Structure formats: structure tokens, C-alpha cells
Amino acid sequence: MIDVAATFGARAQHLTQLLAAGGAQVWFVGGCVRNALMGLPGTDIDLTTDATPDQVTALVTAAGLRAVPTGIAHGTVTVVIDGQPFEVTTLRRDVTTDGRRATVAFTDRVEEDAARRDFTMNALYATPDGTVLDPIGGLPDLTARIIRFIGDPEARIAEDYLRILRFFRFHACYADPEQGIEPEGLAACAAHLEGIAGLSRERIGAEMKKLLSAPDPAPALGAMARCGALIHILPGAGSLSLAVLVHVEQAMALPPDHLRRLAILGGEEVAEHLRLSRAEAARLERLTTAMNDDTPPGELGYRLGAVEALDVLALRATLSGRESEPEKADQARIGARQILPVTAADLPGLVGPAIGARLRALEARWIASGFTMTKGTLLEGDFQG
């Protein structure tokens, strides 16, 4: 049983009661049920029902709620209650699939809806009173924390090749690392790697960011490398240093960060292959450059800010094979708080490019002093101009 009110909230409970009062059967489904049973933080709350999208829309609209047709072709209506969105999707079965998308038909059978999902632990349902339904036997896998495809792994992958990446991502996020990776699923992924080429880089990038944001993605990335999936996604990338980085992160109390971890993976044209945003690509470039140079920790903090400076120190410790050094982290934090005490207004005798050149020279002298030189000291003598 799940305590629906405590776990999913009053708004979700109100929506299920509203649909049920209109004659519809309705269930919580997927990630929200999985996480509730695993005692993990909640995800988006998704519902499924035997009512059609038109019926769902009519019921919620009559109750004064807003219904947004976000995915009518696939049976999904988003209902907004006090600003909180809930996706309500009609029970479905696949008619055709092409490895990227499916054509679906509506059904009134939970078993058919469950059979089209990816992993057994994602095919769990809960009624409005919190009773858990397990139409395909996913509860034992959830209890054992095993990521297992529903039915034939190769058939599930052929329906959507993104499931190859999801298999590794779910292993990183939800599996018991002591169990190892499920062998039939891994073999099916290895057998269908060519399907990755047909996926959009946006979808690949989104999955990789989630995977690399797991507490410890190293075992999953190692499995991806061994079966050949990693090279299909990030040519030239290597997973061997990732476990060391995770250890360093834990020692430095750094939260998971997908860009920090991408920096240690390396690879060719990473930003393009994963469709990183401009801001992400720029940050990845800064991390990659700084982890391979010898900029002192204090200057790293001053130039990059504390967060990125600590990222760089973690990456350097990983590359060197040495433990992180707390005093360097302290220096980076101190550097991040510094402000150059001289501005262009303090150089009235200079114009144009000469101002920038003089400021850079003064800045270098100030940084070399450990940020101790005052404005007066910096402007004395030859540096006064």
C-alpha cells in the first residue's frame, strides 16, 4: 500500500477522486509509484485511466480545472491544479513502432498498457486508495533493485532505441551495485547499438545528463564502455577515471555534476554529440582547459568562482591519482571572494588598449601577492604610469 495523500499530495488525490466520480478508472503509474515504493524522492506524478482524452478533458473542465492537450495523439492530457501539472494518459497498447516512436491505440486493459513499458519496475500501478497493482511481476525486481526489460529485451529495444541508454541510466540511479548489471538486458543492448545512430542528439544528451547526475554512475558507464555503447555516443571517451572522480567528489563533499564528469570522460566534439547548450559547452571547455593547466588554486577561485574552481581541483586530483587537498580548496574559496582593488578610473593617464594592458599587469601582480596588495601599493612606483 501507498499512503496516497502523504506521498502524492492533496492535489493528486483530488484529481483521482474527480475522475473516479465521473465513472473513470484511474491509477498512479510509473516513476512516482516506483519511487514511492523504494522510499526515494518523488518524480512527476503521472496517472493513467480508461477514460479517453476527450472524456478526461470534459471531466476536469466541468470541475473548473485547466486541461492542456499536450500529447493527444498518444492519449495524454495535462491537468493543472493550482499550478501543479499532472499528466493523465489513457491506457494504451502499441500498434506499430520504428525504433524512435510508436503508434498507439487505446485500451481498457492495464495488462496491455504495462506490456508496452520498458522496465519491470516502471510497470507498477497504484489505485486512488494506494493499492499497488503489479500486472507483469515487477515488484520482485524492484525489491531486489534489478533493472530488467519487460518480456523480450531485444523487442523492447527495437521499439525505441533510446531504451539502451535508459537501461544504463536506470542501472546507475536505481540498481543495487552489488547485483551487477542484468545480463540479458546488457546483451540485447550490445546487439542493437547501431540503432543509437537513428536517435536525435537531443534525446541522447538528455539521457546522458541524467545518467551522469546519478550518485555513482561509474559502474553503468563501465558497462557501457565494455559493450561498445559509450563509443557510439561519445567517440574517444573513456570511463576508467570516473570511479576515481566519484571517490574524490565524495571526499570533497561535492554534489553530482554531469559536466564535471563529462570533463573526465573526454571524447571528441562532446558538446555537439550531446547537444549541450552554449552555457554548458562553455563551462565544459573551462573545466577541460583548467584541469590540464597549472593555474594556482587561489587564481582558479578568482577567475572561475568557487564552484568551478572546486570542480577543477577535483578533476586534477583524479588525473594525478592523489587525494584531494583541503588547503587548496580553502585557497580557491578565498580567491573566489576577491575583487581587484584597481579600476580603469585609477589610471587617468592611459587611454584605449593601454588601460586594459595596465590593468592586466596590475592584476597579475596582485594575484601573485596572494591578493594582499592594496590599491595604493599597486599604484606606486613604475606601475603608477
C-alpha positions in Angstrom: 0.0 0.0 0.0 1.0 3.6 -0.6 -0.2 6.5 1.5 -1.5 8.5 -1.4 -2.3 11.7 0.4 1.1 11.8 2.2 3.1 10.6 -0.8 1.4 12.3 -3.8 -0.3 15.2 -2.1 -3.9 16.5 -1.8 -4.0 17.8 -5.4 -3.2 14.4 -6.9 -5.7 12.8 -4.6 -8.4 15.4 -5.6 -7.8 14.7 -9.3 -8.1 10.9 -8.9 -11.3 11.3 -6.9 -12.7 13.7 -9.5 -12.0 11.3 -12.4 -13.4 8.3 -10.4 -16.5 10.3 -9.6 -17.0 10.7 -13.3 -17.0 7.0 -13.9 -13.4 6.5 -14.9 -10.9 4.0 -13.5 -7.7 5.8 -12.7 -4.2 4.7 -11.4 -1.0 6.3 -10.4 1.7 4.8 -12.7 5.4 4.6 -13.4 8.1 6.6 -11.7 6.0 8.0 -9.0 4.9 4.6 -7.9 8.4 3.1 -8.2 10.0 5.9 -6.2 7.3 5.7 -3.5 7.9 2.0 -3.0 11.7 2.5 -3.0 11.5 5.3 -0.5 13.1 7.7 -2.9 12.2 11.4 -3.6 9.2 11.8 -5.8 9.2 12.3 -9.6 6.4 13.9 -11.7 3.1 12.4 -10.8 1.6 10.5 -13.8 -1.8 9.0 -14.0 -3.4 6.6 -16.4 -7.1 5.9 -16.9 -9.5 4.0 -19.1 -11.2 7.3 -20.0 -10.4 8.8 -23.4 -8.6 12.2 -23.6 -11.9 13.8 -24.6 -13.6 12.3 -21.5 -10.8 13.4 -19.3 -10.9 16.9 -20.7 -14.7 17.1 -20.2 -14.5 15.9 -16.6 -11.8 18.2 -15.4 -13.1 21.2 -17.3 -16.5 20.7 -15.7 -14.8 20.9 -12.4 -13.2 24.2 -13.2 -9.7 22.9 -13.9 -7.5 23.6 -16.9 -6.8 20.7 -19.3 -3.9 21.1 -21.8 -3.8 18.7 -24.8 0.0 18.1 -24.5 0.0 14.7 -26.3 -3.4 13.9 -27.6 -2.0 11.6 -30.3 -0.6 9.4 -27.5 -3.5 9.9 -25.2 -2.0 12.5 -22.8 -3.8 15.4 -21.3 -2.0 17.6 -18.8 -4.3 18.8 -15.9 -3.1 21.8 -14.0 -4.2 22.2 -10.4 -3.0 25.3 -8.5 -0.1 25.5 -10.9 0.9 21.8 -10.5 0.8 19.8 -13.7 -0.4 16.2 -13.8 -0.1 14.1 -17.0 -3.2 11.9 -17.4 -2.8 9.3 -20.2 -5.3 6.9 -21.5 -4.4 3.2 -21.2 -2.5 2.3 -24.4 -1.2 -0.5 -26.5 1.4 -0.2 -29.2 0.2 -0.8 -32.8 3.5 -0.1 -34.7 7.0 1.1 -33.6 10.0 2.2 -35.6 12.7 2.4 -33.0 12.0 6.1 -32.2 8.3 6.4 -31.8 5.2 4.4 -31.6 1.7 4.5 -33.0 -0.7 3.6 -30.2 -4.3 2.5 -29.7 -6.4 3.0 -26.6 -7.3 0.0 -24.4 -9.1 -0.6 -21.2 -6.7 -3.3 -20.0 -3.9 -2.4 -17.6 -2.0 -5.5 -18.7 -1.7 -4.2 -22.3 -0.6 -0.8 -21.0 2.0 -2.4 -18.8 3.3 -4.7 -21.6 4.4 -1.6 -23.7 6.5 -0.1 -20.9 10.3 -0.5 -20.7 11.4 -2.0 -17.4 9.5 -4.2 -14.9 9.9 -1.7 -12.0 8.3 1.0 -14.2 5.1 -1.1 -14.8 3.6 -0.7 -11.4 0.3 1.0 -10.7 -1.5 2.3 -7.6 -5.2 2.8 -7.2 -6.5 6.0 -5.7 -6.6 4.3 -2.3 -3.0 3.3 -2.6 -3.4 -0.4 -3.5 -0.4 -1.5 -5.7 -1.1 -3.4 -8.9 1.7 -5.5 -10.5 0.4 -6.8 -13.8 3.8 -8.1 -15.1 5.6 -9.1 -11.9 7.8 -6.1 -11.4 7.7 -6.0 -7.6 10.4 -8.7 -7.0 12.8 -6.8 -9.4 12.0 -3.5 -7.6 12.7 -5.2 -4.2 16.0 -6.7 -5.5 16.8 -3.4 -7.3 17.3 -5.2 -10.7 16.8 -3.3 -13.9 15.0 -5.8 -16.2 13.3 -5.3 -19.5 9.7 -6.3 -19.8 9.4 -9.5 -21.8 12.0 -9.9 -24.7 14.7 -7.3 -24.2 15.5 -7.1 -27.9 11.9 -6.5 -28.7 11.7 -3.7 -26.1 14.8 -2.1 -27.5 13.6 -2.3 -31.1 10.5 -0.3 -30.1 12.7 2.6 -29.0 16.5 2.5 -29.2 16.7 5.2 -26.5 15.9 2.3 -24.1 19.6 1.3 -24.5 20.6 4.5 -22.7 17.7 4.3 -20.3 18.9 0.8 -19.3 22.2 2.1 -18.2 20.8 5.3 -16.7 18.3 3.3 -14.6 21.1 0.9 -13.5 23.1 4.0 -12.3 20.1 5.5 -10.5 18.1 2.5 -9.1 20.1 -0.7 -9.2 21.9 -2.5 -6.4 25.6 -2.2 -7.5 26.3 -5.5 -5.7 23.9 -7.3 -8.0 25.8 -6.3 -11.2 24.0 -5.4 -14.4 21.3 -7.7 -15.7 23.0 -9.9 -18.4 20.2 -10.5 -20.8 19.4 -6.8 -21.0 23.1 -5.9 -21.4 23.5 -8.5 -24.2 20.4 -7.0 -26.0 21.8 -3.5 -25.8 25.1 -4.7 -27.2 23.3 -6.4 -30.1 21.4 -3.3 -31.1 24.0 -0.5 -30.8 23.5 0.5 -34.4 20.1 1.8 -33.5 21.6 4.6 -31.5 22.6 6.4 -34.8 18.9 7.0 -35.5 18.2 8.8 -32.3 18.3 12.6 -32.0 21.3 14.0 -30.2 18.9 16.0 -28.0 17.4 12.8 -26.7 20.8 11.2 -26.3 22.1 14.3 -24.5 19.1 14.4 -22.1 19.6 10.7 -21.1 23.4 11.1 -20.6 22.9 14.2 -18.4 20.6 12.2 -16.2 22.9 9.2 -16.1 25.9 11.3 -15.2 23.9 13.1 -12.5 23.4 9.8 -10.6 25.2 9.4 -7.3 27.7 7.0 -8.7 27.4 6.4 -12.5 30.8 4.7 -12.8 29.6 1.0 -12.9 27.0 1.9 -15.5 29.5 3.8 -17.6 31.9 1.0 -17.3 29.3 -1.4 -18.6 28.5 1.0 -21.5 32.2 1.1 -22.4 32.6 -2.7 -22.3 29.6 -3.4 -24.5 30.5 -0.6 -27.0 27.7 1.8 -26.3 29.9 4.6 -24.9 31.9 4.9 -28.1 28.7 5.1 -30.2 27.6 8.0 -28.0 30.9 9.8 -27.3 33.7 8.8 -29.6 37.0 8.9 -27.9 35.6 9.0 -24.4 36.9 6.7 -21.6 35.3 5.6 -18.4 38.3 4.4 -16.4 38.8 7.6 -14.4 35.2 8.1 -13.5 35.2 5.9 -10.4 38.2 7.8 -9.1 36.5 11.1 -9.7 33.4 9.9 -7.8 35.7 9.0 -4.8 37.3 12.4 -4.9 33.9 14.1 -5.1 32.7 12.3 -2.0 35.9 13.2 -0.2 35.4 16.9 -1.1 31.6 16.7 -0.4 30.8 17.8 -4.0 27.3 17.1 -5.4 27.0 15.0 -8.6 27.6 17.2 -11.7 27.2 15.9 -15.2 29.6 18.5 -16.7 32.4 17.8 -14.2 32.0 14.1 -15.1 31.9 14.7 -18.8 35.2 16.5 -18.4 36.9 13.4 -17.0 35.3 11.2 -19.7 36.8 13.2 -22.5 35.8 12.5 -26.1 35.5 14.2 -29.4 33.1 17.1 -30.0 31.2 16.3 -26.8 29.1 19.4 -26.9 27.9 18.6 -30.4 27.3 14.9 -29.8 25.2 15.6 -26.7 23.7 18.9 -28.0 24.9 20.8 -24.9 23.7 24.4 -24.5 26.1 27.2 -25.2 26.5 27.8 -21.4 27.1 24.1 -20.8 29.6 23.9 -23.7 31.5 27.0 -22.4 31.6 25.6 -18.9 32.9 22.2 -20.1 35.6 24.0 -22.1 36.7 25.9 -19.0 36.8 22.8 -16.9 38.7 20.8 -19.5 41.3 23.6 -20.0 41.8 24.4 -16.4 42.2 20.8 -15.2 45.2 20.4 -17.6 47.0 23.7 -16.7 48.8 24.8 -13.6 46.8 27.8 -12.6 47.1 28.1 -8.8 44.0 27.3 -6.7 43.6 30.9 -5.5 43.6 32.2 -9.0 41.2 29.5 -10.1 38.8 30.7 -7.5 39.2 34.3 -8.5 38.7 33.6 -12.2 36.2 30.8 -12.2 34.3 31.2 -8.9 34.3 28.8 -6.0 32.1 26.1 -7.6 34.1 25.7 -10.9 37.4 26.1 -9.0 36.5 23.1 -6.8 35.4 21.2 -9.9 38.8 21.8 -11.4 40.6 20.7 -8.2 38.6 17.5 -8.1 39.5 16.8 -11.7 43.2 17.5 -11.1 43.2 15.2 -8.1 41.6 12.5 -10.3 44.2 12.9 -13.0 47.1 12.9 -10.6 45.8 9.9 -8.6 46.3 11.8 -5.3 43.8 12.6 -2.6 42.2 16.0 -2.6 44.0 18.6 -0.6 41.7 20.7 1.7 44.1 23.6 1.8 43.8 24.0 -2.0 40.1 24.1 -1.7 40.4 26.8 1.0 42.6 28.8 -1.3 40.1 28.5 -4.1 37.3 29.7 -1.8 39.4 32.7 -0.7 40.2 33.6 -4.2 36.6 33.5 -5.2 35.8 36.3 -2.7 38.5 38.7 -4.1 37.9 41.9 -6.1 40.7 43.6 -7.8 41.1 46.9 -5.9 42.1 48.9 -9.0 39.8 50.0 -11.8 40.2 51.9 -15.0 39.2 55.1 -13.2 42.5 54.8 -11.2 44.6 55.1 -14.4 43.7 58.6 -15.7 46.9 58.9 -17.8 46.1 56.0 -20.0 43.7 55.6 -22.9 42.5 52.8 -25.2 44.2 49.4 -25.2 46.9 50.7 -22.8 44.3 50.7 -20.0 43.5 47.0 -20.4 47.2 46.1 -20.6 48.0 48.0 -17.4 45.0 46.5 -15.5 46.1 43.0 -16.5 49.7 43.7 -15.3 48.4 45.1 -12.0 46.0 42.1 -11.7 48.9 39.6 -12.2 51.0 41.4 -9.6 48.1 41.4 -7.1 47.3 37.7 -7.7 51.0 36.8 -7.2 50.9 38.6 -3.8 48.2 36.3 -2.7 45.6 39.1 -3.1 47.3 41.1 -0.3 48.4 44.2 -2.2 46.3 47.3 -1.7 45.4 49.8 -4.3 48.0 52.2 -3.0 50.7 49.6 -3.2 49.8 48.6 -6.7 49.8 52.1 -8.0 53.2 53.0 -6.5 56.4 53.4 -8.5 56.7 52.1 -12.0 53.1 50.7 -12.0 51.5 54.1 -11.5 52.1 55.1 -15.1 
